[in-house]
Amino acid sequence: MRARLLPWALSVAVPLAACGGEASAPPAASARYAGPMVTVARGAVPDWRSVSASIGTIRQAQALARIPGILTTLLVQEGDRVTKGQLLGRIVDSQLGPQSGAYAAQAAAAEAQAANAQAELSRTRFLYDNGVYAKARLDQAQAGARAAEAQIRASRAQQAAVNAVAGQGAIISPASGRVLLAPIPAGSAVAPGMVIATIADGQPLLRLELPESLAATVRPGAAVLATLDAAPVRGSVTKIYPAVQGGQVLADVAMPGIDDRLIGRRVAAKVAAGSRQALVVPRKAVTTRFGVDSVTLVAADGTTATVPVQTAPVADPAQVEILSGVYPGDRLAIGGGK
């Protein structure tokens, strides 16, 4: 009896099991991206080249010693601001004082001789008018008076010359600006031509040292990017010097925010040497995760795919250059496809 019921039970159990199971659901359709997009295209961008740069000024004026002597007074030090014509120090020549005194004594003696000659001339003229002396004696007295006056003028001129030389011991600032160097301390012996102080003249600027290979591509007005105190600053080339020194060409850059407290300070800079073709997209189209940059490609049917890319910064902080990973004509989702 069990043998006859077993096939029937199995035949009934199989359909029941099939009816009690759940049917598998069909796969859901993938979402289509419909947000903002950008199409990758090639465009001209500045060809930035890293160059050596330093903070400088248009000119540097030097206050020089004009006479030999001792630098008895130095009124400024490095970093001080001075104005044109300001007294910076004084040089004293110990020989000029005695020379001036000697010429003053000669002038005093000449004045005494001139007074005596004038008195003698007055007596001689009186006697000549009364017929006592001849005309020759009067002429002799007049010549002696004139010689005495000339001796007075000569002594005074020599004394003035010595005083003028002594006045050249005053060191006057040739320009307005900041004192960069004052290498000679007070009390030192100096000679004519020695630099007492170096003064930065004019507004501070950025001075580029361009290789000879860039001299033909960089023009006045070219953009320059520099990093000052960890902040990027933009400027433009105002002057290119027409000379090559040590394989380099100097160029001046007008740039706001330059501090002239450290003239000669080296800074990182880049100059736009012409243009080149590049793939530049909005920075919002690039997502960075775990140090890897990626973009979201949008296909024609709206499906998306994330691909890694290699990027490089550009002058505009809102944009970025893509070096590899995408091609012209690709569509990228703005905001990572979210």
ROKOL-329837 format. One record per residue: residue in three letters; chain; z negated, x negated, y negated of N, C-alpha, C in turn; residue number from 1. Coordinates in steps of 0.02 Angstrom, whole numbers, plus 50000, padded with zeros to 5 digits. Last residue first. Example, Ala and Ser with C-alpha at 12.3 -4.5 7.8 and 13.67 -1.06 7.14 Angstrom:
// residues 2
REC  res  chain     nZ     nX     nY    caZ    caX    caY     cZ     cX     cY    n
REC  SER      A  49646  49358  50112  49643  49316  50053  49606  49355  49998    2
REC  ALA      A  49610  49340  50284  49610  49385  50225  49610  49340  50165    1
END
This chain:
// residues 338
REC  res  chain     nZ     nX     nY    caZ    caX    caY     cZ     cX     cY    n
REC  LYS      A  50460  48667  46813  50406  48716  46819  50420  48776  46774  338
REC  GLY      A  50546  48562  46803  50566  48618  46844  50514  48670  46852  337
REC  GLY      A  50502  48464  46712  50493  48452  46784  50510  48511  46828  336
REC  GLY      A  50536  48493  46583  50469  48509  46604  50459  48502  46679  335
REC  ILE      A  50699  48542  46612  50652  48520  46561  50582  48541  46582  334
REC  ALA      A  50803  48486  46742  50757  48537  46718  50710  48506  46667  333
REC  LEU      A  50967  48426  46725  50897  48413  46736  50856  48469  46707  332
REC  ARG      A  51124  48405  46798  51082  48448  46757  51009  48437  46776  331
REC  ASP      A  51250  48277  46788  51193  48308  46821  51153  48350  46772  330
REC  GLY      A  51339  48215  46702  51356  48281  46727  51299  48315  46764  329
REC  PRO      A  51309  48049  46754  51333  48095  46703  51356  48160  46733  328
REC  TYR      A  51171  48038  46872  51238  48021  46850  51259  48069  46795  327
REC  VAL      A  51016  47959  46924  51057  48016  46906  51124  47991  46880  326
REC  GLY      A  50968  47832  46964  50942  47892  46996  50982  47954  46981  325
REC  SER      A  50937  47722  46825  50964  47736  46891  50933  47800  46917  324
REC  LEU      A  50897  47728  46690  50937  47671  46714  50970  47685  46781  323
REC  ILE      A  50878  47831  46558  50877  47830  46631  50924  47775  46654  322
REC  GLU      A  50777  47825  46415  50839  47806  46447  50830  47804  46522  321
REC  VAL      A  50703  47957  46323  50696  47902  46369  50764  47887  46400  320
REC  GLN      A  50626  48031  46176  50680  48022  46224  50666  47962  46268  319
REC  ALA      A  50529  48031  46083  50540  48094  46117  50595  48090  46169  318
REC  PRO      A  50530  47907  46020  50479  47919  46071  50488  47984  46108  317
REC  ASP      A  50674  47818  45995  50646  47884  45984  50593  47898  46038  316
REC  ALA      A  50709  47695  46053  50677  47696  45987  50643  47763  45973  315
REC  VAL      A  50660  47700  46228  50709  47694  46174  50672  47701  46108  314
REC  PRO      A  50607  47634  46389  50595  47666  46324  50652  47654  46276  313
REC  ALA      A  50680  47676  46547  50665  47625  46497  50654  47660  46431  312
REC  THR      A  50670  47715  46725  50677  47731  46654  50661  47670  46611  311
REC  GLN      A  50732  47770  46876  50707  47712  46841  50721  47722  46767  310
REC  VAL      A  50682  47909  46979  50727  47876  46932  50692  47815  46904  309
REC  PRO      A  50682  48018  47123  50651  47965  47082  50704  47932  47038  308
REC  VAL      A  50708  48195  47122  50732  48129  47140  50697  48077  47096  307
REC  THR      A  50695  48358  47182  50661  48305  47145  50685  48238  47169  306
REC  ALA      A  50798  48499  47161  50778  48443  47204  50749  48389  47160  305
REC  THR      A  50837  48675  47161  50813  48614  47129  50796  48561  47182  304
REC  THR      A  50963  48801  47138  50913  48767  47179  50897  48699  47147  303
REC  GLY      A  51067  48853  47064  50999  48861  47039  50946  48828  47081  302
REC  ASP      A  51194  48825  47106  51167  48889  47127  51095  48899  47105  301
REC  ALA      A  51213  48697  47055  51251  48751  47026  51224  48820  47045  300
REC  ALA      A  51047  48619  47045  51114  48628  47072  51149  48687  47038  299
REC  VAL      A  50950  48513  46953  50966  48584  46961  51038  48590  46984  298
REC  LEU      A  50828  48391  46983  50899  48407  46978  50908  48482  46992  297
REC  THR      A  50696  48326  46901  50713  48383  46942  50786  48401  46930  296
REC  VAL      A  50640  48155  46912  50670  48211  46877  50686  48266  46927  295
REC  SER      A  50511  48029  46902  50557  48072  46939  50583  48127  46893  294
REC  ASP      A  50420  47878  46913  50456  47926  46872  50505  47965  46915  293
REC  VAL      A  50264  47834  46975  50335  47840  46992  50366  47895  46948  292
REC  GLY      A  50127  47833  46956  50165  47777  46931  50239  47779  46946  291
REC  PHE      A  50086  47957  47004  50065  47897  47040  50108  47836  47020  290
REC  ARG      A  50217  48031  46921  50163  48043  46968  50150  47979  47007  289
REC  THR      A  50300  48090  46784  50271  48030  46813  50212  48049  46857  288
REC  THR      A  50453  48166  46744  50384  48175  46766  50360  48111  46800  287
REC  VAL      A  50567  48204  46619  50543  48153  46666  50470  48166  46681  286
REC  ALA      A  50597  48290  46518  50633  48299  46581  50609  48251  46635  285
REC  LYS      A  50531  48249  46408  50501  48304  46445  50536  48317  46511  284
REC  ARG      A  50614  48156  46349  50559  48131  46390  50527  48187  46432  283
REC  PRO      A  50788  48195  46359  50721  48208  46331  50667  48182  46378  282
REC  VAL      A  50895  48052  46394  50875  48121  46404  50808  48132  46370  281
REC  VAL      A  51031  47945  46401  50969  47960  46366  50955  48035  46372  280
REC  LEU      A  51121  47824  46467  51102  47892  46484  51034  47905  46454  279
REC  ALA      A  51230  47726  46358  51171  47735  46401  51161  47809  46414  278
REC  GLN      A  51324  47599  46280  51324  47665  46311  51266  47670  46360  277
REC  ARG      A  51271  47515  46128  51295  47515  46197  51291  47587  46223  276
REC  SER      A  51280  47421  45972  51264  47480  46012  51293  47472  46082  275
REC  GLY      A  51204  47291  45869  51260  47332  45891  51235  47392  45930  274
REC  ALA      A  51057  47250  45889  51117  47208  45884  51177  47247  45910  273
REC  ALA      A  50910  47287  45822  50969  47321  45848  51030  47279  45835  272
REC  VAL      A  50771  47190  45874  50820  47205  45823  50880  47238  45857  271
REC  LYS      A  50595  47184  45898  50662  47194  45926  50709  47214  45870  270
REC  ALA      A  50443  47088  45910  50493  47126  45872  50558  47131  45912  269
REC  ALA      A  50275  47041  45898  50330  47059  45943  50379  47104  45906  268
REC  VAL      A  50224  46910  45784  50223  46979  45807  50282  46990  45854  267
REC  ARG      A  50122  46782  45715  50177  46801  45758  50168  46873  45782  266
REC  ARG      A  50080  46745  45547  50060  46776  45610  50121  46797  45650  265
REC  GLY      A  50112  46701  45422  50131  46658  45478  50112  46687  45546  264
REC  ILE      A  49970  46764  45342  50040  46742  45334  50055  46691  45389  263
REC  LEU      A  49863  46870  45349  49878  46819  45399  49953  46802  45394  262
REC  ARG      A  49859  46961  45247  49800  46918  45256  49813  46862  45306  261
REC  ASP      A  49958  47051  45223  49971  46982  45204  49910  46937  45211  260
REC  ASP      A  50015  47173  45332  49955  47145  45301  49968  47072  45287  259
REC  ILE      A  50134  47300  45321  50121  47229  45337  50061  47205  45298  258
REC  GLY      A  50173  47430  45293  50112  47420  45331  50098  47348  45350  257
REC  PRO      A  50354  47429  45309  50290  47452  45280  50231  47435  45324  256
REC  MET      A  50472  47302  45292  50435  47343  45340  50369  47364  45310  255
REC  ALA      A  50619  47217  45280  50572  47258  45241  50538  47306  45288  254
REC  VAL      A  50653  47059  45341  50649  47130  45359  50598  47164  45313  253
REC  ASP      A  50764  46921  45340  50706  46955  45311  50711  47029  45326  252
REC  ALA      A  50810  46793  45453  50826  46858  45424  50761  46889  45400  251
REC  LEU      A  50881  46637  45504  50825  46675  45477  50850  46740  45445  250
REC  VAL      A  50943  46575  45653  50961  46602  45588  50903  46646  45565  249
REC  GLN      A  50940  46426  45753  50915  46491  45735  50937  46510  45664  248
REC  GLY      A  50965  46293  45785  50995  46344  45826  50973  46415  45811  247
REC  GLY      A  50900  46224  45681  50875  46219  45749  50903  46272  45795  246
REC  GLN      A  50966  46331  45570  50916  46278  45575  50887  46278  45645  245
REC  VAL      A  51099  46385  45477  51074  46380  45546  51027  46319  45548  244
REC  ALA      A  51123  46502  45344  51113  46433  45368  51084  46436  45438  243
REC  PRO      A  51114  46617  45254  51176  46587  45277  51169  46514  45298  242
REC  TYR      A  50996  46741  45302  51007  46677  45268  51069  46642  45297  241
REC  ILE      A  51002  46908  45270  51015  46859  45322  51033  46793  45288  240
REC  LYS      A  50902  47044  45221  50937  46983  45202  50944  46938  45263  239
REC  THR      A  50850  47161  45274  50871  47161  45204  50912  47100  45185  238
REC  VAL      A  50835  47263  45414  50853  47196  45391  50878  47201  45319  237
REC  SER      A  50700  47379  45424  50771  47364  45423  50783  47295  45393  236
REC  GLY      A  50574  47455  45532  50598  47428  45469  50673  47415  45473  235
REC  ARG      A  50434  47531  45610  50506  47525  45604  50525  47499  45535  234
REC  VAL      A  50304  47495  45723  50324  47504  45654  50399  47491  45649  233
REC  PRO      A  50181  47538  45843  50251  47522  45828  50268  47540  45756  232
REC  ALA      A  50023  47458  45857  50060  47518  45835  50132  47499  45819  231
REC  ALA      A  49946  47345  45875  49956  47390  45933  49993  47455  45915  230
REC  ASP      A  49965  47277  45753  49900  47305  45771  49907  47360  45823  229
REC  LEU      A  50132  47307  45762  50080  47281  45717  50015  47316  45733  228
REC  THR      A  50282  47276  45829  50216  47301  45849  50164  47267  45805  227
REC  ALA      A  50443  47331  45771  50391  47280  45779  50326  47314  45799  226
REC  LEU      A  50615  47351  45761  50552  47380  45786  50503  47323  45797  225
REC  VAL      A  50746  47374  45648  50701  47327  45679  50638  47364  45700  224
REC  ALA      A  50919  47406  45612  50851  47430  45625  50811  47376  45662  223
REC  ALA      A  51018  47332  45484  51004  47342  45555  50931  47360  45565  222
REC  GLY      A  51034  47297  45352  51026  47368  45367  51012  47382  45440  221
REC  PRO      A  51143  47162  45379  51093  47194  45336  51093  47269  45347  220
REC  ARG      A  51176  47138  45558  51199  47146  45488  51141  47172  45446  219
REC  VAL      A  51209  47052  45704  51157  47082  45662  51181  47082  45590  218
REC  THR      A  51316  46982  45758  51310  47054  45773  51257  47088  45730  217
REC  ALA      A  51311  46848  45728  51373  46883  45712  51367  46958  45723  216
REC  ALA      A  51187  46806  45773  51201  46803  45701  51262  46843  45682  215
REC  LEU      A  51164  46799  45906  51155  46864  45875  51173  46864  45801  214
REC  SER      A  51183  46665  45938  51226  46715  45971  51219  46784  45940  213
REC  GLU      A  51082  46596  45873  51149  46593  45844  51195  46647  45874  212
REC  PRO      A  50934  46700  45867  50977  46650  45898  51047  46652  45868  211
REC  LEU      A  50829  46729  45725  50882  46753  45769  50918  46695  45802  210
REC  GLU      A  50682  46762  45676  50716  46700  45695  50768  46720  45748  209
REC  LEU      A  50627  46863  45539  50653  46856  45607  50686  46788  45615  208
REC  ARG      A  50489  46909  45449  50544  46860  45451  50564  46848  45524  207
REC  LEU      A  50430  47041  45355  50437  47014  45423  50498  46969  45425  206
REC  LEU      A  50332  47019  45205  50388  47045  45243  50386  47016  45313  205
REC  PRO      A  50237  47046  45054  50244  47021  45122  50302  47054  45159  204
REC  GLN      A  50301  47017  44888  50278  47063  44939  50285  47032  45009  203
REC  GLY      A  50258  46862  44800  50297  46921  44816  50267  46962  44872  202
REC  ASP      A  50203  46709  44862  50230  46743  44803  50272  46802  44826  201
REC  ALA      A  50066  46623  44913  50117  46670  44937  50139  46713  44878  200
REC  ILE      A  50034  46457  44869  50024  46527  44852  50082  46568  44878  199
REC  THR      A  49942  46313  44897  50003  46348  44913  49991  46423  44907  198
REC  ALA      A  49870  46180  44801  49865  46247  44829  49935  46274  44842  197
REC  ILE      A  49901  46044  44785  49832  46065  44778  49822  46134  44808  196
REC  VAL      A  50003  45921  44842  49996  45995  44841  49921  46011  44839  195
REC  MET      A  50050  45783  44739  50011  45809  44795  50000  45884  44786  194
REC  GLY      A  50111  45741  44623  50153  45770  44675  50114  45796  44734  193
REC  PRO      A  50006  45603  44583  50056  45652  44561  50100  45676  44619  192
REC  ALA      A  49857  45601  44685  49913  45567  44653  49963  45619  44630  191
REC  VAL      A  49677  45606  44693  49744  45635  44703  49795  45593  44664  190
REC  ALA      A  49520  45598  44770  49569  45564  44727  49639  45591  44744  189
REC  SER      A  49404  45735  44777  49453  45690  44808  49498  45658  44755  188
REC  GLY      A  49326  45830  44720  49299  45762  44724  49347  45712  44754  187
REC  ALA      A  49367  45971  44822  49346  45944  44757  49312  45876  44766  186
REC  PRO      A  49490  45949  44953  49425  45971  44926  49411  45939  44859  185
REC  ILE      A  49647  46010  44988  49612  45953  44959  49545  45976  44930  184
REC  PRO      A  49712  46126  45036  49689  46076  45084  49646  46020  45055  183
REC  ALA      A  49731  46274  45028  49701  46232  44976  49670  46173  45012  182
REC  LEU      A  49847  46401  45065  49818  46336  45083  49789  46305  45020  181
REC  LEU      A  49868  46530  45011  49875  46518  45083  49839  46454  45104  180
REC  VAL      A  49816  46644  44896  49813  46572  44912  49816  46564  44987  179
REC  ARG      A  49926  46774  44848  49867  46753  44887  49872  46679  44903  178
REC  GLY      A  49988  46797  44680  49988  46809  44752  49923  46787  44783  177
REC  SER      A  50092  46738  44551  50039  46784  44571  50044  46797  44646  176
REC  ALA      A  50122  46564  44511  50143  46631  44529  50081  46673  44546  175
REC  PRO      A  50068  46441  44478  50137  46454  44458  50161  46525  44473  174
REC  SER      A  49910  46409  44410  49946  46445  44462  50017  46460  44440  173
REC  ILE      A  49873  46246  44354  49888  46315  44336  49927  46347  44393  172
REC  ILE      A  49761  46124  44330  49805  46150  44382  49813  46225  44370  171
REC  ALA      A  49746  46002  44207  49732  46071  44224  49784  46097  44273  170
REC  GLY      A  49802  45881  44176  49755  45882  44232  49734  45952  44250  169
REC  GLN      A  49872  45890  44062  49908  45903  44124  49864  45900  44185  168
REC  GLY      A  49784  45846  43966  49790  45918  43976  49829  45936  44038  167
REC  ALA      A  49807  45709  43970  49744  45734  43997  49746  45809  44008  166
REC  VAL      A  49930  45711  43906  49926  45690  43976  49862  45714  44008  165
REC  ALA      A  49886  45751  43780  49932  45794  43817  49932  45776  43891  164
REC  ASN      A  49807  45644  43742  49775  45708  43753  49820  45756  43792  163
REC  VAL      A  49908  45548  43728  49856  45539  43779  49821  45605  43794  162
REC  ALA      A  49978  45606  43622  50011  45596  43686  49960  45587  43742  161
REC  ALA      A  49884  45602  43520  49906  45667  43545  49941  45661  43612  160
REC  GLN      A  49875  45463  43502  49816  45500  43525  49836  45569  43552  159
REC  GLN      A  50004  45440  43455  49982  45409  43518  49921  45445  43545  158
REC  ALA      A  49999  45513  43335  50046  45532  43388  50026  45503  43455  157
REC  ARG      A  49902  45442  43264  49888  45511  43283  49936  45534  43338  156
REC  SER      A  49969  45320  43247  49906  45322  43285  49890  45393  43308  155
REC  ALA      A  50079  45362  43169  50090  45331  43235  50026  45335  43277  154
REC  ARG      A  50018  45409  43052  50056  45455  43094  50066  45427  43164  153
REC  ILE      A  49961  45288  43004  49918  45346  43021  49955  45393  43068  152
REC  GLN      A  50074  45214  42981  50027  45191  43032  49980  45247  43053  151
REC  ALA      A  50130  45285  42875  50165  45283  42939  50119  45261  42996  150
REC  GLU      A  50037  45255  42777  50044  45324  42799  50080  45328  42867  149
REC  ALA      A  50060  45117  42765  49994  45140  42786  49998  45213  42811  148
REC  ALA      A  50191  45117  42716  50176  45086  42781  50109  45110  42808  147
REC  ARG      A  50172  45175  42589  50212  45209  42640  50198  45182  42709  146
REC  ALA      A  50095  45075  42528  50067  45142  42537  50105  45180  42590  145
REC  GLY      A  50187  44968  42527  50124  44962  42564  50092  45029  42577  144
REC  ALA      A  50284  45020  42441  50301  45007  42511  50238  45000  42553  143
REC  GLN      A  50212  45024  42321  50236  45087  42350  50254  45078  42424  142
REC  ALA      A  50191  44888  42298  50134  44932  42309  50155  44998  42341  141
REC  GLN      A  50324  44846  42279  50284  44819  42334  50224  44863  42349  140
REC  ASP      A  50358  44914  42163  50393  44930  42226  50354  44905  42286  139
REC  LEU      A  50272  44849  42072  50264  44921  42086  50298  44941  42152  138
REC  ARG      A  50328  44722  42072  50259  44731  42096  50245  44804  42111  137
REC  ALA      A  50453  44747  42018  50449  44723  42087  50378  44732  42115  136
REC  LYS      A  50427  44779  41885  50449  44833  41931  50443  44811  42003  135
REC  ALA      A  50278  44692  41833  50350  44704  41835  50365  44759  41886  134
REC  TYR      A  50132  44734  41737  50166  44715  41799  50241  44731  41793  133
REC  VAL      A  50113  44773  41602  50080  44714  41628  50117  44688  41690  132
REC  GLY      A  50157  44889  41540  50196  44829  41532  50164  44766  41559  131
REC  ASN      A  50096  45007  41571  50074  44973  41510  50108  44905  41501  130
REC  ASP      A  50152  45041  41692  50167  45084  41635  50147  45051  41568  129
REC  TYR      A  50094  44942  41770  50167  44941  41759  50185  44983  41698  128
REC  LEU      A  49962  44984  41771  49979  44921  41738  50053  44915  41725  127
REC  PHE      A  49981  45104  41843  49951  45105  41776  49969  45041  41738  126
REC  ARG      A  50034  45057  41963  50075  45101  41922  50048  45103  41850  125
REC  THR      A  49925  44984  42011  49987  44949  41996  50031  44993  41950  124
REC  ARG      A  49832  45085  42031  49818  45032  41982  49883  44997  41961  123
REC  SER      A  49898  45160  42133  49880  45192  42069  49867  45139  42015  122
REC  LEU      A  49909  45067  42235  49969  45093  42204  49954  45126  42136  121
REC  GLU      A  49775  45051  42270  49812  44994  42242  49876  45017  42207  120
REC  ALA      A  49752  45178  42321  49715  45155  42262  49750  45096  42228  119
REC  GLN      A  49839  45177  42430  49849  45226  42377  49813  45206  42313  118
REC  ALA      A  49781  45076  42506  49848  45066  42480  49863  45116  42424  117
REC  ASN      A  49659  45135  42540  49659  45074  42499  49728  45063  42468  116
REC  ALA      A  49708  45239  42619  49670  45255  42558  49668  45195  42511  115
REC  ALA      A  49766  45166  42721  49809  45207  42678  49773  45225  42614  114
REC  GLN      A  49655  45107  42779  49706  45064  42748  49751  45104  42701  113
REC  ALA      A  49595  45224  42828  49560  45182  42778  49609  45136  42742  112
REC  GLU      A  49693  45266  42918  49676  45309  42861  49639  45269  42806  111
REC  ALA      A  49688  45162  43009  49749  45172  42970  49736  45216  42910  110
REC  ALA      A  49562  45183  43063  49575  45121  43026  49637  45128  42982  109
REC  ALA      A  49587  45306  43125  49536  45302  43073  49546  45239  43030  108
REC  ALA      A  49683  45268  43219  49701  45316  43167  49651  45315  43110  107
REC  GLN      A  49607  45183  43298  49664  45156  43261  49685  45203  43205  106
REC  ALA      A  49518  45276  43350  49493  45224  43306  49549  45192  43266  105
REC  ALA      A  49608  45351  43426  49572  45384  43372  49544  45333  43323  104
REC  TYR      A  49646  45257  43519  49696  45280  43471  49663  45318  43413  103
REC  ALA      A  49524  45245  43587  49553  45187  43553  49604  45209  43502  102
REC  GLY      A  49506  45374  43640  49458  45347  43591  49486  45289  43552  101
REC  SER      A  49613  45378  43729  49611  45425  43673  49563  45401  43619  100
REC  GLN      A  49570  45277  43817  49633  45269  43779  49634  45317  43719   99
REC  PRO      A  49450  45331  43869  49448  45272  43827  49512  45262  43787   98
REC  GLY      A  49513  45447  43937  49462  45454  43886  49457  45392  43842   97
REC  LEU      A  49600  45398  44034  49628  45432  43976  49577  45439  43920   96
REC  GLN      A  49537  45344  44143  49566  45298  44094  49589  45333  44031   95
REC  SER      A  49499  45445  44227  49446  45411  44190  49474  45363  44137   94
REC  ASP      A  49572  45597  44238  49588  45526  44243  49539  45488  44198   93
REC  VAL      A  49541  45743  44326  49519  45701  44271  49537  45629  44287   92
REC  ILE      A  49601  45903  44360  49602  45833  44379  49585  45792  44317   91
REC  ARG      A  49546  46066  44406  49557  46016  44353  49553  45946  44383   90
REC  GLY      A  49604  46232  44453  49562  46173  44459  49578  46124  44403   89
REC  LEU      A  49668  46350  44419  49647  46340  44488  49599  46281  44496   88
REC  LEU      A  49692  46469  44297  49668  46401  44308  49640  46395  44379   87
REC  GLN      A  49839  46571  44299  49767  46564  44309  49749  46491  44323   86
REC  GLY      A  49975  46589  44293  49943  46559  44236  49868  46550  44243   85
REC  LYS      A  49977  46732  44394  50016  46679  44364  49983  46655  44300   84
REC  THR      A  49826  46756  44491  49880  46780  44448  49916  46720  44416   83
REC  VAL      A  49765  46765  44660  49770  46734  44594  49827  46765  44556   82
REC  ARG      A  49653  46794  44792  49711  46818  44754  49708  46788  44684   81
REC  ASP      A  49603  46689  44927  49591  46717  44861  49657  46741  44830   80
REC  GLY      A  49639  46623  45044  49629  46695  45046  49618  46728  44979   79
REC  GLU      A  49559  46469  45016  49608  46507  45054  49589  46581  45057   78
REC  GLN      A  49495  46460  44845  49496  46441  44915  49546  46485  44952   77
REC  VAL      A  49471  46394  44678  49495  46443  44727  49488  46415  44797   76
REC  LEU      A  49435  46292  44592  49406  46358  44580  49427  46410  44631   75
REC  LEU      A  49386  46132  44589  49433  46175  44625  49402  46245  44626   74
REC  THR      A  49365  45985  44496  49350  46056  44502  49405  46090  44540   73
REC  THR      A  49407  45852  44505  49337  45865  44492  49317  45937  44505   72
REC  LEU      A  49504  45754  44578  49502  45827  44575  49428  45847  44567   71
REC  ILE      A  49544  45611  44486  49496  45642  44532  49498  45718  44522   70
REC  GLY      A  49711  45546  44472  49642  45551  44451  49599  45582  44506   69
REC  PRO      A  49877  45563  44405  49829  45535  44453  49758  45542  44426   68
REC  ILE      A  49955  45722  44369  49930  45657  44347  49886  45629  44403   67
REC  ARG      A  49993  45837  44434  50041  45806  44388  50019  45738  44363   66
REC  ALA      A  49985  45919  44588  49951  45873  44542  50003  45839  44499   65
REC  LEU      A  50050  46087  44606  50051  46015  44618  50009  45978  44567   64
REC  ALA      A  50059  46233  44689  50027  46204  44630  50017  46130  44644   63
REC  GLN      A  50198  46317  44752  50150  46262  44761  50125  46239  44693   62
REC  ALA      A  50247  46474  44824  50242  46429  44767  50188  46377  44779   61
REC  GLN      A  50357  46548  44928  50291  46515  44929  50291  46463  44873   60
REC  ARG      A  50439  46708  44941  50434  46639  44917  50363  46614  44928   59
REC  ILE      A  50426  46821  45023  50492  46801  44997  50492  46728  44975   58
REC  THR      A  50321  46789  45167  50334  46814  45100  50402  46790  45077   57
REC  GLY      A  50284  46843  45336  50293  46793  45283  50299  46827  45216   56
REC  ILE      A  50254  46855  45506  50241  46885  45441  50246  46829  45388   55
REC  SER      A  50385  46832  45627  50321  46814  45598  50315  46847  45529   54
REC  ALA      A  50473  46837  45783  50462  46860  45715  50392  46839  45693   53
REC  SER      A  50603  46824  45902  50541  46796  45876  50534  46817  45803   52
REC  VAL      A  50669  46969  45986  50675  46908  45946  50606  46885  45924   51
REC  SER      A  50755  47072  46098  50691  47044  46079  50701  46977  46043   50
REC  ARG      A  50872  47194  46054  50862  47126  46078  50794  47100  46053   49
REC  TRP      A  50951  47347  46086  50891  47312  46062  50886  47244  46095   48
REC  ASP      A  51078  47430  46039  51068  47377  46088  51011  47333  46063   47
REC  PRO      A  51066  47605  46011  51060  47536  45986  51047  47488  46044   46
REC  VAL      A  51186  47707  46101  51117  47693  46080  51114  47621  46054   45
REC  ALA      A  51302  47831  46136  51291  47765  46105  51218  47760  46082   44
REC  GLY      A  51295  47913  46297  51299  47912  46225  51284  47843  46199   43
REC  ARG      A  51331  48016  46439  51327  47950  46409  51334  47956  46333   42
REC  ALA      A  51228  48148  46498  51291  48124  46471  51280  48055  46440   41
REC  VAL      A  51155  48279  46587  51156  48207  46577  51225  48186  46552   40
REC  THR      A  51100  48427  46515  51153  48395  46553  51156  48321  46536   39
REC  VAL      A  50950  48515  46535  50988  48469  46495  51040  48436  46541   38
REC  MET      A  50866  48676  46528  50897  48619  46563  50933  48575  46512   37
REC  PRO      A  50740  48801  46547  50781  48757  46504  50805  48696  46543   36
REC  GLY      A  50754  48901  46700  50723  48878  46638  50769  48834  46597   35
REC  ALA      A  50785  48949  46824  50821  48979  46767  50791  48958  46701   34
REC  TYR      A  50800  48913  46995  50774  48891  46930  50817  48920  46874   33
REC  ARG      A  50761  49023  47129  50814  48993  47088  50785  48975  47020   32
REC  ALA      A  50675  49008  47284  50676  49028  47214  50732  48991  47177   31
REC  SER      A  50745  49058  47446  50716  49008  47401  50725  49029  47328   30
REC  ALA      A  50703  49203  47543  50754  49169  47502  50720  49121  47454   29
REC  ALA      A  50614  49191  47700  50619  49214  47631  50671  49173  47592   28
REC  PRO      A  50674  49227  47865  50654  49178  47815  50665  49206  47745   27
REC  PRO      A  50608  49378  47948  50665  49336  47926  50643  49288  47872   26
REC  ALA      A  50469  49376  48063  50499  49397  47999  50558  49353  47981   25
REC  SER      A  50460  49421  48237  50461  49369  48186  50499  49392  48125   24
REC  ALA      A  50362  49562  48298  50429  49532  48288  50426  49480  48232   23
REC  GLU      A  50218  49557  48401  50248  49567  48335  50314  49530  48330   22
REC  GLY      A  50185  49643  48563  50197  49584  48520  50229  49602  48454   21
REC  GLY      A  50189  49765  48636  50128  49748  48600  50137  49688  48555   20
REC  CYS      A  50313  49767  48699  50300  49814  48645  50239  49797  48605   19
REC  ALA      A  50297  49666  48792  50349  49658  48741  50337  49705  48683   18
REC  ALA      A  50198  49723  48871  50185  49661  48835  50234  49650  48779   17
REC  LEU      A  50266  49832  48921  50209  49842  48878  50193  49780  48838   16
REC  PRO      A  50367  49773  49001  50386  49809  48940  50328  49820  48894   15
REC  VAL      A  50276  49710  49096  50321  49670  49055  50344  49709  48994   14
REC  ALA      A  50208  49815  49163  50171  49768  49120  50216  49729  49073   13
REC  VAL      A  50302  49879  49243  50273  49915  49187  50239  49868  49138   12
REC  SER      A  50334  49783  49337  50388  49810  49296  50361  49848  49237   11
REC  LEU      A  50209  49763  49394  50240  49708  49355  50295  49734  49311   10
REC  ALA      A  50191  49884  49460  50145  49863  49407  50175  49808  49364    9
REC  TRP      A  50295  49880  49555  50296  49932  49501  50250  49912  49444    8
REC  PRO      A  50261  49775  49636  50322  49770  49595  50323  49821  49539    7
REC  LEU      A  50132  49827  49686  50137  49766  49646  50202  49761  49606    6
REC  LEU      A  50137  49937  49773  50120  49949  49703  50131  49888  49659    5
REC  ARG      A  50167  49887  49901  50216  49931  49870  50202  49941  49796    4
REC  ALA      A  50057  49809  49928  50121  49776  49923  50173  49820  49890    3
REC  ARG      A  49958  49902  49937  49957  49855  49880  50024  49821  49872    2
REC  MET      A  50000  49959  50059  50000  50000  50000  50000  49957  49938    1
END
